[in-house]
Amino acid sequence: MSDLADYYRQRATEYDAVYEKPERQEDLTRLRDLLPPLVAGRSVLEIAAGTGYWTTALSSSARSVVATDLNDETLAIARTRSYGPGEVRFEVADAYDLGAIPGRFDAIFAGFFWSHVPRADVRRFAAGVLDRVERGGVVILADNSYVEGSNHPITRSTPDGDTYQTRRLSDGRTFEVLKNFPTVEQFTADVAPAQVSWTDLTYFWLATVSQ
Ligand SMILES: C[S@@+](CC[C@H](N)C(=O)[O-])C[C@H]1O[C@@H](n2cnc3c(N)ncnc32)[C@H](O)[C@@H]1O
């Protein structure tokens, strides 16, 4: 398991605290409102679903959601939430091996995962996602914008353009975590020649990508 996956496995039970930051509430409501129309009636593959926070919004309008994550520990928490009316199924799966997931999907959603993809792997990851969505389907990505004071400070950057943060769990253990904050220009180049529609909120961005 990668360092990233191990960090989120260790963090699973305290992950949802990130959705309680007071300054982000308005943006979270906006993002939760933006998602359902994008997936209405669609068969959705959710990548790196974590504790299922966004799965609830997706399942409110989607025909079905297959919510996947590399960590069964985060999915165990996701299984305790209420969903629907769309059908929801959970599966352990690697975001870099989407071909292993059975099913056909006309929408793919990944929340807060793009920022954790190393620059060296971004085009491979994007190609894997775009390959997995049916023709005429849509890929939806949402993630953090960097806001001083709300995000963990960036502690290190590499010549590749990766940036890192130091994260601390409630028991005091610290982890260095890759967390990138792309511009719309960089993101658009990373998924080219696919078309991008980009929405900037204050704390988050939302991109829909179609071929
Ligand atoms: C920032 S969390 C996002 C969780 C959820 N999408 C959300 O927005 O609340 C990143 C998630 O990626 C998962 N993860 C890490 N590496 C992964 C991989 N290679 N494939 C699938 N999931 C992975 C972690 O277990 C974690 O749940």
The ligand as a MOL file (V3000), in Angstrom:
LIG
                    3D

  0  0  0     0  0            999 V3000
M  V30 BEGIN CTAB
M  V30 COUNTS 27 29 0 0 0
M  V30 BEGIN ATOM
M  V30 1 C -8.6560 12.9960 0.3020 0
M  V30 2 S -9.4260 11.4410 0.5130 0 CHG=1
M  V30 3 C -10.9210 11.7180 -0.4000 0
M  V30 4 C -12.0760 10.8720 0.0560 0
M  V30 5 C -13.4140 11.2600 -0.5500 0
M  V30 6 N -13.3810 11.2380 -1.9920 0
M  V30 7 C -13.8280 12.6330 -0.0850 0
M  V30 8 O -13.6920 13.5870 -0.8600 0
M  V30 9 O -14.3130 12.7590 1.0490 0 CHG=-1
M  V30 10 C -8.4780 10.4190 -0.5470 0
M  V30 11 C -8.9400 8.9740 -0.6170 0
M  V30 12 O -8.1300 8.2850 -1.5740 0
M  V30 13 C -7.9850 6.9570 -1.1440 0
M  V30 14 N -6.8610 6.3820 -1.9000 0
M  V30 15 C -5.5400 6.5820 -1.7160 0
M  V30 16 N -4.8470 5.9470 -2.6800 0
M  V30 17 C -5.7620 5.3380 -3.4830 0
M  V30 18 C -5.6770 4.5530 -4.6670 0
M  V30 19 N -4.4980 4.2580 -5.2350 0
M  V30 20 N -6.8210 4.1150 -5.2160 0
M  V30 21 C -8.0230 4.3900 -4.6760 0
M  V30 22 N -8.1740 5.1370 -3.5580 0
M  V30 23 C -7.0490 5.6120 -2.9840 0
M  V30 24 C -7.8080 7.0670 0.3430 0
M  V30 25 O -8.0880 5.8560 0.9990 0
M  V30 26 C -8.8160 8.1890 0.6690 0
M  V30 27 O -10.0710 7.6600 1.0040 0
M  V30 END ATOM
M  V30 BEGIN BOND
M  V30 1 1 1 2
M  V30 2 1 2 3
M  V30 3 1 2 10
M  V30 4 1 3 4
M  V30 5 1 4 5
M  V30 6 1 5 6
M  V30 7 1 5 7
M  V30 8 2 7 8
M  V30 9 1 7 9
M  V30 10 1 10 11
M  V30 11 1 11 12
M  V30 12 1 11 26
M  V30 13 1 12 13
M  V30 14 1 13 14
M  V30 15 1 13 24
M  V30 16 1 14 15
M  V30 17 1 14 23
M  V30 18 2 15 16
M  V30 19 1 16 17
M  V30 20 1 17 18
M  V30 21 2 17 23
M  V30 22 1 18 19
M  V30 23 2 18 20
M  V30 24 1 20 21
M  V30 25 2 21 22
M  V30 26 1 22 23
M  V30 27 1 24 25
M  V30 28 1 24 26
M  V30 29 1 26 27
M  V30 END BOND
M  V30 END CTAB
M  END
